Structures are given as structure tokens and as C-alpha cells.
Amino acid sequence: MKRAAKLFFLINVMSTISLSAMEEVDGATVLPVFYEDGIRKVLISEENVPGSPFYQTYEGWGGGFSPKEDKNALDTAAREFWEEALLQYTIGFTLEETKTYLQTKNVEAIIKVHAIPKFFPKKDEKRTKPIFIYIVKFERSDIEQIKKRFFQQLQSYNPPDEDNFKFREKGNLAVVEWSSLVQSIREPNLEIGSSVRALVYDKESSDVSPKERIIPLRSILVAVLYDHFLKYTDPVEDHKMHEYQCTIPNSE
């Protein structure tokens, strides 16, 4: 994103969504949306931590609240997105610029969901703190830069040992049509896991044609978006917080 565009969003700060300075939060995620040939799409990413129960499933860009680094959901969403998408190297955002962008009118809506099962889709105890998803509009050119530069930076980036993991949590990238994502989550398959058709970019195909695949969605993404997508099949761009109690059915 060009510097002039950055200066524009810095003065275009949104006041309709406010968060407590010390909001209790389990985790937060960013879903970057964009339009291509008039079709609304979202850029999601593959979990790339071997041994994790979510390994090779796809979700947004996010993670858990860090008491040492975060004060609220905004801090968590910005930090996780900035780390995982390598935004400093892909579109030139600092962490503070990422946080500011998540306070502008480019944020279409924030979804806040309570009482999500800790190990969904199993029946188990509920999380005591909410999870947030920021649905954020980006220019197509920004998404293209992330797709173009992500794998190059991922392979060449050598952070200090203590930071190595958090900057390497993602594998492939995937572009999904918004309508397909909504349908997949409105009708979740709790036995084999929800999936969606996507164009997948990996380190071999990032500079050539992506591969069309059916990809598995991470269960927590399905749980957090379920109630919102039941209520709204069309995109919501009201710049407001939408708060829900999780009602997605659990598997036995």
C-alpha cells in the first residue's frame, strides 16, 4: 500500500466500534476481504504447525490473546495478522499501522462470540472469554502483494530463535469466494469437518497459476462465524460490533 493511502486511513479513523482498554478475550482473527471482477473474496491461510490438531486446516489470520503483548482484542488481531502475514515485508505495514488500519472504516464489522466449546466440535466445557473476528476490506492490489511476496519472505526470513515459531505458523494461502464460505459454514459437517472450494497458492505455484482444491476449514473458524452467517447471508458493512452466544451444534 502506498504511503499516501496509509496517510488517508490514518485520518479516517472509525469511531463506531469501541473496545474496552482491557477487554477480556480468548483470541482474535482478521479476515481480509477484497473484490475481484466484482466478486467478493477472502484470503485465508493454512495452519502449518506439525502435531497441532489443526495442522493443514484453513482459517483467518489470528490466534490467542497474549497477556505480555496485548491489552484487548484489537491488539491481538493486529499482532497476529501482522506476524502471520509478514505484513512488514508483504505490504509494508508496521505493527502500529496494522493496528490503526483495524480502527478505520475499512473494518466492515467485528464479530464477538461467547461460549464457544474449547475443543469444538466435541461436546465439552465452554470458553469463558469471547473470540473476535475482524472482517476487513483491502484493495485487491494489497492482496496481490501478499500473495506475491509471502512465500519469498517466509523462506528468507530468519528471526531470532524465540520469534521463529510465531512468524512461521502459516503454510499455503487460499482465496475463497465469500458466498462459498458463507454456505459452507451455514451448513457445517460436524463429522468429517467443513470444507470449501478454493484457489490455493503454495511456494511452487505462487508465481504461476494457483491450484483449485477443496480445502478443510478449521473448526474454530466455523464455530465463530456460524451464528453471524445464519443471520446474514449478504455481506454486512455497518462498521459495528455483532455479538452472539455460540449456538452451533456439537458432534457427539
Summary of the structure (lengths in Angstrom):
residues: 252
radius of gyration: 17.1
end to end distance: 46.7
largest distance: 53.1
contacts: 774
relative contact order: 0.20
helix: 29%
strand: 29%
